Amino acid sequence: MAGPDYALDFTSFQQNENVYPETAGTAAKPVLRSIPGTQTFCSLSGQGRGLHVMDGVLYAIAGTTAYSINSTGGALNLGTIPGVGLCPMADNGAQIAATPGTGLYAITTTAVSLVSDADAPVNPVAVDFLDAYILAVAEDSQTFAWSALDDATDWAGLDFASAEGSPDNLVGLLVDHREVWLAGTDSMEVWFNDGTTPFSRSSGGYVEKGCASGKTLKKLDNTIYWLGTDKIHGPAVYRAAGLQPERVSTTAIDEALASYGDVSTAYAYTYAEKGHAFYVLTVPGQATWVYDAAVNEWHRRSTWDIADYDIVSVVRCYNKLLGQKRSGQIVELTRDLNTDEGEVIRRRRVTGTLDVSGRRMSVLRAELLASVGTAALDQTPQIELEVSKDRGKTWGDPQIRSYGSTGDYEKRLIWGPLGGFRQFTARVTTTSDIVATWGELVLDVEVHDH
């Protein structure tokens, strides 16, 4: 039952929608876990543009307003941040530098101000922090600049450097292990604080793999990930193995990414939960793909009537995992819920295809082991099985079974007989308000000689 998400022509049609694989140990069989549900933490309105944590306090931008938010969800209006779209942020412990796409803004605990220094980067596209400096990449350029020490509002005209290993413009910047990764459209360079210049390119710090969108460059699992591209290859997801790019996306996902056309608006965020480390990549209006570094597997996330996932930013603050939706709303993510602020989450697994060298077979029985955690007391939760004879191109009528109730930790769900096949693919779906773990799908099959 559990397995990768790998849908590629006639090779495979496997999918994990709002579930992800987990293995307890080398001898244990993999299971499928539910992605977190959500509940309201702070009600904000306006387009969700990002979350940031400074000195243990949560900050958010929704619409054109910046807020500080306390541990009980109370929001304080700090001032105006113009523009639309996600707004990258970085802090020096006292100020948050925010880049809305028009100008550079400084957010403090009490107010928002436009950085008026004439030497500040023009319309920066990315910011980060290193050694008391705020670093920023200027729009449509190969340059990055740094602020005065501990002051995001003070910039000097000569405090900049250029990434000139390739003539491509920079689209992103990220500091990891005190190294500055400068991401261009066709290449990347790695710089460090040499204590004099103060920044120089590292020896061997030139990477012949570019970045399709600077907002996909994120830290996870002791390295960095990004949606990469170059002059030869189409979009794919990479992580840094030292100073070398290592592809982590599959051929199936690469083909999906290529089919979306322009991916320059893609964005990503990362978070860790219960032993898993997730890189969440969204191409707006197309799909949300999630890589789990703990098991090296992919799954996809969706929000009912839209193709991609509704959450645009996730941080850990106040001992909670908090996310911001496109609507600006801030929610708490928890695996104890199967609802998205009261709306049930659809979870689905499409299995691999059983094909016994093209021989005809009868599937007499299918049995799924499920562990039911919680179920709404006023509901009878259900699960459905659909089967396909053509590798998921078409599906038969859904066959519905009762899921059991809260505390049914070893519920065996049985379907059959399911008919005759030469190729057998199963699709299991639940839309009930229930948190469950799916184990093996065991088939009782009779193979015929002709």
Buried (B, 14 or more C-beta within 10 A) or exposed (E): BBBBBBBBEEEBBBBBBBBBBBBEEEEEEBBBBBBBBBBEBBEBEBBBBBBBBBEEBBBBBBBBBBBBBEEEBEBEEBBBBEBEBBBBBBBBEEBBBBBBBBBBBBBBBEEBBBBEBEBBBBBBBBBBBBBBBBBBBBBEBBBBBBBBEEBBBBBEEEBBBEBEBBEBBBBBBBBBEEBBBBBBBBBBBBBBBEEEEBBBBBEEBBBBBBBBBBBBBBBBBEBBBBBBBBEEEBBBBBBBEEBEBEBBBBEBBBBBBBEBEEBBBBBBBBBBBEEBBBBBBBBBEBBBBBBBBBBEBBBBBBBEEEBBBBBBBBBBBBEBBBBBBBBBBBBBBBBEBBBBEEEBBBBBBBBBBBBBEEEEBBBEEBBBBBBBBBBBEEEEBBBBBBBBBBBBEEBEEEBEBEBBBBEBEEBEBEBBEBEEBBBBBBBBBBBBBBBBBBBEBEBBBEEEEE
